[in-house]
C-alpha cells in the first residue's frame, strides 16, 4: 500500500507540473473548476465503496455466505440508481452554471463543456466501480488494490506525454483521455473480482428488508460525505465568481496536495476498517474500541508529520514542484493542510457509526455543519475579505463538527468520548500549539536552511509529545518490539 502511495505521489506531482505547463494557468484553472466534479466523485468513490464494504465485512463476521451474494447484488442495483440520479442532477446544475454563472473567456466555453461532460461520465463510472473496490477491500486483497491504483496513475502519466501531441484542443483531448482511463480501470476491476470472489454473480436476488437497510445506510453515508466534498469543491465555484480562473488554479494546486496527503491516511484506515467492523459484528467490543483509539493515534501522527514540513516550506516546495507558482497558492495550501489535519482522525470516528449501522443523526449533523462554510464564505468574500477567508471558515466549522460527532458517538454507539478527548484530542492540541508557535518563528527567517531546521525541530518536539502523551505504555512497547534488534528482547520478557 505504501509502495502504491509513493508511486501515486511521484506521478501526481510530476503530471500536475506538466499539465499546468501544457494547458497554461487559465486552462488549468478551467479544468480545476469544471473538472472538480471528478475530484469530488473520486473521493466519493471511497464513500460508496465503504457502504458496501460495511455489509460485506459484517456478513463475513457473521459467517453468512448467502448474504454476501445478496449484498453484492443489492449494491449493484443501488449504485446504478445513484449513478442515474447523479447524472440527471449534475447535468441540470451544470447547464445552469454554464449559462448564468461561469466566469471564463467565451472562446473557452466549448472545451470547458466537453471537460464537464467527460467528468460526469468518469464520476458515474466511479460510482459503479466502487462496488468492486468494496469487494477487494473487504476480502483484504490489498496487493491488487495497490497494483490497480499504480496502473491507473501510470496510465494518467502516459496521458500527460500525449498532451503535447494533441490532434485538437488540449483541454478537450485531456478530458476524453481521462474518461478512457476510467473505463479501462472499471473493466480490470470487474474481471479480477469475477475471477476471485464467488459472490460476484448477478442472480436477481432481492430482499426488501435488507435493501431498505442498505439504502438507508448508503443514503445517510452519502449525505454527510457529499456535504464535505461539495463544500470543498463548491469553493471553486465561489472563488471563480469572485476571483476568476487564476484563483481556481491556486485552489486546484492546494486541493491536489491535500488529497495526496489524505491518501496516506486512507492506507491506514483502509486496513483497519475491515478488522474493526468484523470485531464489532463478532461481539468483540473491547477490541473494536481499541482499534478506533490506535488508528486515531496513528492517523493523526502520520498527517502531522506530513503537514509540518509542507506548511513550513510551502513557498520553496511549490517553486521546486511547479516552476511557475499561481498567485495565492501558498496561503491556500497552508490553510487546506490545516483542514486536512483536523479531519485526520475523522475516519476512525466514522467507523464507529458504520459498525453500528446507525448513520442518520451523525450524517444529518455533519451535513448541516459542513454546509455552513459555503454560505459563510460567500458572504465573507462579498464583503471584501481576502480569498483565503473561505478556508478559515472551513477550519472553524471542522472544529465544531469534530466535537458534535464525538457527542453523538457516545449517545448512539456508547463510545467512550471522554476517554477519547482526554487521551487523544487534548495531547493533539498540545502538538498543534507547539507546531503553531514554531511556525511563527519560521515566518521570521529568510533562508531555506533555517526553515528546514525549524521544521525538523517542530517534528521532533511533536513526535515526543505523541510518544509520551498520546501513546500508552503497552503501545510504546509494541512499537519498540517491531524494531528488529529489540524483537528478541521483548519476546524473552
C-alpha positions in Angstrom: 0.0 0.0 0.0 2.8 2.4 0.8 4.6 1.5 -2.5 1.4 2.4 -4.1 1.3 5.7 -2.3 4.9 6.6 -3.2 4.2 5.9 -6.9 0.9 8.0 -6.8 2.7 10.9 -5.2 5.6 10.9 -7.6 3.3 10.6 -10.7 0.8 13.1 -9.4 3.3 15.8 -8.6 5.0 15.3 -12.0 1.8 15.2 -14.0 0.5 18.4 -12.3 3.6 20.3 -13.2 3.4 19.1 -16.9 -0.4 19.6 -17.2 0.0 23.1 -15.8 2.7 23.8 -18.4 0.8 22.2 -21.3 -2.6 23.8 -20.6 -1.4 27.1 -19.2 -2.7 28.8 -16.0 -6.1 29.8 -17.4 -7.0 26.4 -19.0 -5.7 24.6 -15.8 -8.0 26.8 -13.8 -10.9 25.9 -16.1 -10.1 22.2 -15.7 -9.9 22.6 -11.9 -13.2 24.5 -11.9 -15.2 22.3 -14.3 -13.3 19.1 -13.6 -13.7 19.5 -9.8 -16.6 17.1 -10.2 -14.0 14.4 -11.0 -12.1 15.1 -7.8 -15.4 15.2 -5.8 -16.6 11.8 -7.0 -13.2 10.2 -6.9 -13.3 10.9 -3.2 -16.9 9.9 -3.0 -16.0 6.6 -4.7 -14.5 5.6 -1.4 -17.7 6.6 0.3 -19.9 4.3 -2.0 -17.3 1.6 -1.5 -17.4 1.8 2.3 -21.1 1.4 2.3 -20.9 -1.9 0.5 -17.8 -2.9 2.4 -19.5 -2.4 5.7 -22.2 -5.0 5.0 -19.7 -7.4 3.3 -17.5 -7.3 6.4 -20.4 -7.6 8.7 -21.7 -10.8 7.0 -18.1 -12.2 7.0 -18.0 -11.7 10.7 -21.4 -13.5 10.9 -20.2 -16.3 8.5 -23.2 -15.9 6.2 -22.2 -16.9 2.6 -25.7 -16.4 1.1 -25.9 -12.8 2.4 -22.5 -12.0 0.9 -24.0 -12.6 -2.6 -27.2 -10.8 -1.6 -25.1 -7.7 -0.6 -23.3 -7.7 -3.9 -26.5 -7.9 -5.9 -28.2 -5.2 -3.9 -25.1 -3.0 -4.1 -25.1 -3.1 -7.9 -28.8 -2.1 -8.0 -28.3 0.7 -5.5 -25.3 2.2 -7.2 -26.9 2.1 -10.6 -29.8 4.1 -9.3 -27.4 6.5 -7.6 -25.4 6.9 -10.9 -28.6 7.7 -12.8 -29.9 10.2 -10.3 -26.4 11.8 -10.1 -26.2 12.2 -13.9 -29.7 13.9 -14.0 -29.0 16.3 -11.1 -25.5 17.3 -12.2 -26.5 17.9 -15.8 -29.2 20.3 -14.7 -26.9 22.1 -12.3 -24.1 22.2 -14.9 -26.2 23.6 -17.7 -27.4 26.3 -15.3 -23.9 27.1 -14.1 -22.6 27.4 -17.7 -25.5 29.6 -18.8 -25.5 32.1 -15.9 -22.6 31.9 -13.5 -19.3 30.7 -15.1 -16.5 33.3 -15.4 -14.3 32.2 -18.3 -13.4 33.6 -21.7 -16.2 33.0 -24.3 -13.9 31.1 -26.7 -13.1 28.5 -23.9 -16.8 27.7 -23.2 -16.9 24.7 -25.6 -13.8 22.9 -24.3 -14.9 23.6 -20.8 -18.3 22.0 -21.5 -16.6 18.9 -23.1 -14.5 18.5 -20.0 -17.6 18.8 -17.9 -19.4 16.0 -19.8 -16.3 13.8 -19.6 -16.2 14.5 -15.8 -19.8 13.4 -15.5 -19.0 10.1 -17.3 -15.9 9.5 -15.1 -17.9 10.1 -11.9 -20.8 7.8 -13.0 -18.3 5.0 -13.8 -16.6 5.6 -10.4 -19.9 5.1 -8.6 -20.3 1.6 -10.2 -16.6 0.7 -9.8 -16.9 1.4 -6.0 -18.8 -1.9 -5.6 -15.8 -3.8 -6.8 -13.4 -1.7 -4.7 -15.5 -2.7 -1.7 -15.2 -6.4 -2.6 -11.4 -6.1 -2.9 -11.0 -4.3 0.4 -13.5 -6.5 2.3 -11.6 -9.6 1.2 -8.3 -7.7 2.1 -6.7 -8.2 -1.3 -4.6 -5.2 -0.7 -1.9 -6.2 -3.2 -4.3 -6.0 -6.1 -5.9 -2.8 -4.7 -2.4 -1.2 -4.6 -1.4 -2.5 -8.1 -4.5 -1.3 -9.9 -4.0 2.2 -8.4 -0.4 2.2 -9.7 -1.6 1.1 -13.1 -4.2 3.9 -13.2 -1.6 6.5 -12.2 0.9 5.3 -14.9 -1.9 5.5 -17.5 -2.5 9.1 -16.4 1.2 9.7 -16.7 1.1 8.4 -20.3 -1.8 10.9 -21.0 0.5 13.8 -20.0 3.0 12.8 -22.6 0.3 12.6 -25.2 -0.9 16.2 -24.5 2.0 17.7 -26.4 0.8 15.8 -29.5 -2.9 16.5 -29.1 -4.7 16.4 -32.5 -7.2 19.1 -31.4 -7.8 21.3 -28.4 -5.6 20.2 -25.5 -8.2 20.7 -22.8 -10.8 18.7 -24.6 -8.3 16.0 -25.5 -7.3 15.7 -21.9 -10.9 15.2 -20.8 -11.5 12.4 -23.4 -8.4 10.5 -22.4 -9.2 10.6 -18.7 -12.6 9.2 -19.5 -10.9 6.4 -21.4 -8.7 5.5 -18.4 -11.8 5.4 -16.2 -13.5 2.8 -18.4 -10.4 0.6 -18.6 -9.9 0.6 -14.8 -13.6 -0.4 -14.4 -13.1 -3.4 -16.7 -10.0 -4.5 -15.0 -11.7 -4.4 -11.5 -14.7 -6.3 -12.8 -12.6 -9.1 -14.4 -10.5 -9.5 -11.3 -13.5 -9.7 -8.9 -15.4 -12.0 -11.2 -12.5 -14.5 -11.2 -11.6 -14.3 -7.5 -14.8 -13.9 -5.4 -17.7 -16.4 -5.5 -20.4 -13.9 -4.7 -19.8 -11.8 -7.9 -22.9 -13.1 -9.7 -26.0 -11.2 -10.7 -28.8 -13.5 -9.9 -31.7 -11.1 -9.3 -31.6 -11.6 -5.5 -33.9 -9.3 -3.7 -34.7 -8.7 0.0 -36.9 -5.8 0.9 -35.8 -5.6 4.5 -32.1 -5.8 3.6 -32.3 -3.3 0.7 -34.0 -0.9 3.0 -31.2 -1.1 5.5 -28.5 -0.8 2.8 -30.3 2.1 1.1 -30.7 4.0 4.3 -27.1 3.3 5.2 -25.8 4.3 1.8 -28.1 7.4 1.7 -27.0 8.8 5.0 -23.4 8.0 4.3 -23.7 9.8 1.0 -25.4 12.8 2.6 -22.6 13.5 5.1 -19.7 12.9 2.8 -21.3 14.8 0.0 -21.7 17.8 2.3 -17.9 17.7 2.8 -16.9 17.2 -0.8 -19.5 19.7 -2.1 -18.1 22.2 0.4 -14.5 21.6 -0.6 -15.2 21.6 -4.4 -18.0 24.2 -4.2 -15.4 26.6 -3.1 -14.1 26.5 -6.7 -17.4 28.0 -7.9 -17.4 30.7 -5.2 -13.8 31.6 -5.8 -14.4 31.6 -9.6 -17.3 34.1 -9.1 -15.1 36.5 -7.1 -11.6 35.8 -8.4 -11.7 34.1 -11.8 -9.7 31.2 -13.1 -6.3 32.3 -11.7 -7.7 31.8 -8.1 -9.2 28.4 -9.3 -5.7 27.3 -10.4 -4.3 28.2 -6.9 -7.2 26.3 -5.3 -6.6 23.3 -7.6 -2.9 23.1 -6.5 -3.8 23.3 -2.8 -6.6 20.7 -3.1 -4.4 18.2 -5.0 -1.6 18.3 -2.4 -4.1 17.9 0.5 -5.7 15.0 -1.3 -2.4 13.3 -1.7 -1.6 13.6 2.0 -5.0 12.2 2.7 -4.1 9.1 0.8 -1.6 8.2 3.4 -4.3 8.2 6.0 -6.6 6.2 3.7 -3.9 3.4 3.6 -4.1 3.0 7.4 -7.9 3.4 7.6 -8.5 1.0 4.7 -6.6 -1.7 6.5 -8.1 -1.0 9.9 -11.8 -0.7 8.9 -12.5 -4.3 7.9 -10.9 -5.6 11.1 -12.9 -3.1 13.2 -16.3 -3.9 11.7 -15.6 -7.7 11.9 -14.7 -7.3 15.6 -18.0 -5.4 16.2 -20.0 -7.9 14.3 -18.4 -10.7 16.3 -19.2 -9.0 19.6 -15.6 -8.1 20.5 -16.4 -4.6 21.6 -13.2 -4.0 23.6 -11.1 -4.9 20.6 -13.3 -2.7 18.5 -12.8 0.3 20.7 -9.0 -0.3 21.0 -8.9 -0.4 17.2 -10.6 3.0 17.0 -8.2 4.5 19.5 -5.0 3.2 18.0 -6.0 4.1 14.4 -6.8 7.6 15.5 -3.4 8.0 17.1 -1.6 6.7 14.0 -3.6 8.7 11.6 -3.1 12.0 13.5 0.7 11.4 13.8 1.1 10.5 10.1 -0.9 13.6 9.0 1.1 15.8 11.4 4.4 14.6 10.1 3.3 15.2 6.6 1.8 18.6 7.3 4.6 20.3 9.3 7.3 20.3 6.5 4.7 21.1 3.8 3.4 24.1 5.7 6.8 25.3 6.9 8.4 25.0 3.4 5.4 25.8 1.2 6.9 28.6 -1.0 10.1 26.7 -1.7 8.3 23.3 -2.3 5.8 24.9 -4.7 8.6 26.7 -6.6 10.5 23.4 -6.9 7.4 21.5 -8.0 5.7 23.9 -10.4 8.3 26.3 -11.5 5.5 28.9 -12.1 3.5 29.2 -8.9 0.0 30.6 -9.3 -0.9 33.5 -7.1 -2.5 32.7 -3.8 -1.2 29.1 -3.9 1.0 29.3 -0.8 -1.6 30.5 1.6 -4.4 28.3 0.1 -2.2 25.2 0.5 -1.2 26.0 4.1 -4.8 26.5 5.2 -6.1 23.5 3.3 -3.5 21.3 5.0 -4.7 22.7 8.4 -8.2 21.5 7.4 -6.8 18.0 6.5 -5.0 17.8 9.8 -8.2 18.4 11.7 -10.0 15.8 9.6 -7.2 13.2 10.1 -9.0 11.4 12.9 -12.4 11.7 11.2 -12.0 8.2 9.6 -11.9 6.1 12.8 -14.9 8.0 14.3 -16.8 7.5 11.1 -16.1 3.7 11.5 -17.9 3.8 14.9 -21.2 4.7 13.2 -20.7 2.4 10.3 -20.1 -0.6 12.6 -23.2 0.3 14.5 -25.1 0.8 11.2 -26.8 3.9 12.5 -25.7 6.9 10.4 -28.9 9.1 10.5 -28.2 11.7 13.2 -24.5 11.6 12.6 -24.8 12.5 8.9 -27.6 15.0 9.4 -25.4 16.9 11.9 -22.3 16.7 9.7 -24.3 17.7 6.6 -25.7 20.8 8.2 -22.4 21.8 9.9 -20.2 21.3 6.8 -22.6 23.2 4.6 -22.0 26.4 6.6 -18.6 27.2 5.2 -20.0 27.8 1.7 -22.7 30.1 2.9 -20.3 31.9 5.3 -17.6 32.1 2.7 -19.8 33.6 0.1 -20.9 36.5 2.3 -17.4 37.0 3.7 -15.9 37.3 0.2 -18.8 39.5 -0.9 -18.0 41.8 2.0 -14.5 42.2 0.5 -12.4 39.8 2.7 -9.3 38.1 1.3 -9.9 34.9 -0.8 -8.3 32.9 2.0 -11.1 33.8 4.4 -13.2 31.0 3.0 -10.7 28.4 4.2 -10.7 30.0 7.7 -14.5 29.4 7.7 -13.9 25.7 6.9 -11.3 25.3 9.7 -13.7 26.8 12.3 -16.7 24.6 11.2 -14.4 21.4 11.1 -13.6 22.0 14.8 -17.3 22.4 15.6 -18.1 19.2 13.6 -15.5 17.2 15.5 -16.9 17.8 18.9 -20.5 17.3 17.8 -19.9 13.9 16.2 -18.0 12.8 19.4 -21.0 13.6 21.5 -23.2 11.6 19.0 -20.8 8.7 19.1 -21.3 8.4 22.8 -25.1 8.7 22.6 -25.6 6.4 19.5 -22.9 3.8 19.9 -21.9 4.1 23.6 -18.4 5.2 22.6 -16.2 6.5 25.4 -15.8 10.0 24.1 -14.5 11.4 27.4 -11.5 9.0 27.3 -11.0 9.8 23.6 -10.9 13.5 24.3 -8.6 13.2 27.3 -6.2 10.6 25.7 -6.1 11.9 22.1 -7.6 15.3 21.5 -6.0 17.2 24.3 -2.5 16.0 23.7 -3.1 16.6 20.0 -3.9 20.2 20.8 -0.6 20.5 22.6 1.2 19.2 19.5 -0.7 21.8 17.4 0.2 24.7 19.8 3.9 23.8 19.7 3.8 23.5 15.9 2.0 26.8 15.6 4.5 28.6 17.8 7.5 27.3 15.9 5.7 28.2 12.6 5.7 31.8 13.8 9.5 31.8 14.2 9.7 30.1 10.8 8.0 33.1 9.2 10.7 35.4 10.6 13.5 33.5 9.0 14.8 34.3 5.5 16.9 31.3 4.5 15.8 27.8 3.4 18.2 26.1 5.8 16.9 27.9 8.8 13.3 26.9 7.8 14.4 23.3 7.4 16.0 23.3 10.8 12.9 24.8 12.4 10.6 22.3 10.7 12.7 19.4 11.8 12.7 20.7 15.4 8.9 21.0 15.3 8.6 17.4 14.0 10.9 16.2 16.9 9.0 18.0 19.6 5.6 16.9 18.3 6.9 13.3 18.0 8.0 13.4 21.6 4.5 14.7 22.7 2.8 12.0 20.6 5.1 9.2 22.0 4.8 10.1 25.7 1.4 11.8 26.0 -0.8 10.1 23.3 0.6 6.5 23.2 0.0 4.2 26.2 2.9 2.3 27.8 1.9 -1.0 26.2 1.5 0.6 22.8 5.1 2.0 23.0 6.3 -1.4 23.9 4.5 -2.9 20.9 6.1 -0.4 18.6 9.5 -0.9 20.0 9.1 -4.7 19.6 8.8 -4.2 15.9 12.3 -2.9 15.7 14.5 -5.9 14.7 17.2 -5.6 17.4 14.5 -5.3 20.1 12.3 -8.1 19.0 14.1 -10.9 20.8 14.5 -8.8 23.9 10.7 -8.2 24.3 9.9 -11.8 23.3 12.1 -13.1 26.1 10.4 -10.8 28.6 
